[in-house]
């Protein structure tokens, strides 16, 4: 696959229009998420901060900006943005395109809640802007949320305005044994609660005195750091309703599948040394009304499993933005078949 790194917007648009197919590319930290791309020109967009307004709690960056660079900039002003990828070298555009939320979703919401405005280039070279540069903007179609998790199938994200927040003055991890639901009930707005089947890990953030008091009141034990995500060549992410986390975890444990569940969120990371672990984990997820996304490995396994209920709507959106199917073919195969009667522009 050829790689292009355009230096400006005009060159980017020309590159996209000239290519037979385009696969938007960031730092490669999420390269295996979703379906396998079917060739084409890999396009990497520029990095850099466009604007930061500490008073309005907003920051605008080019999509190629590494999240660690964004975090360093905001830290200078006592602020942060809750993107929280597993690897700080991940780019802002890559995090938005994959839509995988990090540790602190329980408190700050999913990735889509951090996005105020996006600018992206479609297959025909059109620059599209969606959202607005202020926190209170609510006008127009919610294109930012549409782009989050689209895996580059609608266009190449070139710029994003994100919601900044005051950086917590204190943060601490703690652990406990016992059912996670009972521990969650004793906490006030924790940032993260995870469970690996035996140990509950809790992240509390805020004023240092408040953090200490909350962990003491919940009878938790201080920990040096947070949990490790399950290790294995083949990895996936389950999404289920939060209330079924415990029965899902129990079945995964009986099947011998390593997991880490985010309590109160409904996300469960799973991993194994054999692809069969993901096959078994997907069966557990779907039995409880959920889904499993292949994150890495298991090349013979369908990345998404059974298409979601809204697949026909997704196909119509794909047909509207990319009627010729040139954007990231293979990444999201179930949207590539245009529905009968779809009108291409």
C-alpha positions, -999 to 999 in steps of 0.1 A, spaced: 0 0 0 13 34 -10 16 61 17 10 98 11 16 125 36 1 157 21 15 190 35 -17 210 32 -54 207 26 -52 213 -11 -26 186 -16 -47 163 6 -78 168 -15 -59 163 -48 -45 131 -34 -79 117 -24 -95 126 -57 -67 110 -77 -66 77 -57 -86 46 -67 -93 39 -30 -82 56 2 -73 42 36 -69 70 62 -39 63 84 -26 77 117 1 63 139 -9 27 133 -18 20 169 -53 10 159 -44 -5 125 -61 -38 131 -94 -25 145 -123 -34 123 -121 -51 89 -90 -56 68 -85 -28 43 -84 -40 6 -54 -21 -6 -55 15 -18 -35 46 -10 -29 52 27 -32 89 35 -17 105 67 -29 140 75 -7 167 91 -4 174 128 -4 206 149 -25 227 172 -47 252 153 -62 271 183 -67 267 221 -91 289 241 -85 280 278 -114 303 288 -139 285 266 -124 251 274 -119 242 237 -90 232 216 -87 227 178 -61 204 164 -52 188 131 -61 151 130 -26 139 128 -17 153 162 -5 127 187 -28 125 217 3 128 240 12 162 224 -24 174 229 -23 163 265 10 181 271 -4 214 257 -35 212 278 -15 203 309 3 236 307 -31 253 313 -43 229 340 -67 212 315 -71 178 298 -92 160 272 -106 126 280 -96 107 249 -74 82 268 -61 59 241 -40 28 252 -10 43 234 -2 81 237 13 81 202 -22 75 187 -34 104 167 -65 124 174 -80 115 141 -72 78 147 -89 78 181 -120 95 166 -122 72 136 -120 40 157 -142 54 184 -127 33 212 -132 50 245 -105 49 272 -104 42 310 -124 73 321 -156 69 300 -176 62 332 -171 98 344 -164 118 312 -185 99 286 -175 82 254 -151 96 227 -180 112 208 -188 134 238 -154 150 236 -159 162 200 -175 196 192 -166 201 156 -150 180 128 -137 188 93 -133 160 69 -127 155 32 -150 131 12 -140 109 -17 -148 137 -43 -125 162 -25 -153 181 -7 -143 196 26 -172 191 50 -176 208 84 -199 196 111 -207 208 146 -194 241 161 -164 254 179 -182 261 212 -194 238 240 -230 252 237 -234 248 200 -263 225 191 -273 236 156 -273 214 125 -268 177 119 -245 160 144 -218 150 120 -191 148 147 -208 119 163 -214 103 129 -177 104 121 -166 89 155 -162 51 149 -167 53 111 -132 39 105 -125 63 77 -154 49 56 -171 83 52 -141 106 47 -106 116 60 -108 136 92 -85 165 89 -93 187 119 -113 185 152 -123 209 179 -124 191 212 -139 197 246 -113 205 273 -119 201 310 -102 212 342 -74 188 350 -81 169 383 -57 181 410 -56 146 425 -60 110 412 -56 76 429 -62 40 421 -75 16 447 -86 -20 448 -111 -42 465 -125 -78 465 -161 -86 460 -189 -80 435 -182 -49 415 -218 -36 415 -218 -33 453 -185 -14 452 -198 10 425 -228 18 446 -205 31 474 -187 55 452 -195 91 440 -187 96 403 -156 75 400 -136 79 368 -132 42 363 -142 9 379 -128 -23 363 -131 -60 373 -110 -90 361 -132 -116 378 -114 -113 412 -102 -78 418 -120 -45 414 -98 -15 405 -112 20 411 -98 53 398 -110 84 417 -102 119 406 -107 154 421 -94 174 450 -68 152 468 -87 154 501 -119 144 485 -103 115 467 -88 101 499 -120 105 518 -140 87 490 -117 57 489 -116 54 527 -154 56 529 -157 28 503 -132 7 522 -108 4 493 -71 -4 495 -46 20 478 -29 7 447 3 18 430 -14 19 396 -43 7 375 -50 -27 361 -35 -42 330 -56 -50 300 -57 -87 292 -27 -98 272 -28 -120 241 -22 -120 204 -59 -120 196 -79 -92 212 -114 -80 211 -138 -56 228 -173 -66 240 -201 -41 243 -231 -51 264 -257 -34 286 -239 -24 319 -264 -45 340 -252 -78 324 -215 -72 330 -214 -97 359 -231 -126 342 -210 -120 310 -179 -120 331 -189 -152 348 -193 -170 315 -160 -157 302 -143 -169 334 -158 -204 330 -146 -205 294 -110 -195 306 -110 -163 286 -89 -134 301 -110 -103 304 -112 -69 320 -147 -54 324 -155 -17 328 -183 -17 354 -210 9 348 -201 12 311 -206 -22 296 -173 -26 279 -152 -58 283 -118 -62 269 -109 -99 261 -78 -116 248 -63 -150 241 -34 -168 225 -57 -185 201 -84 -170 178 -109 -194 193 -110 -172 224 -126 -144 204 -150 -168 188 -161 -180 223 -162 -145 236 -184 -133 208 -209 -161 214 -211 -150 251 -216 -113 241 -243 -121 215 -261 -144 240 -265 -114 263 -276 -90 235 -242 -75 229 -215 -75 203 -177 -81 200 -154 -60 179 -121 -76 168 -94 -53 179 -63 -73 169 -53 -107 156 -77 -135 146 -74 -127 108 -100 -152 98 -126 -139 122 -152 -114 110 -144 -81 126 -179 -73 136 -201 -104 137 -238 -100 131 -245 -66 116 -261 -40 139 -299 -34 138 -293 0 120 -273 -14 92 -297 -2 65 -294 34 77 -256 30 79 -256 18 43 -276 48 31 -252 72 49 -223 54 33 -240 57 -2 -246 94 4 -210 103 14 -191 77 -7 -213 64 -35 -184 47 -53 -171 29 -22 -136 44 -24 -131 53 12 -115 26 34 -130 -4 16 -129 -35 37 -128 -16 71 -166 -19 76 -178 -45 51 -214 -46 61 -220 -10 50 -206 -15 15 -236 -31 0 -259 -2 -11 -296 -8 -2 -321 -11 -30 -333 23 -42 -304 42 -26 -297 74 -45 -261 83 -51 -251 119 -55 
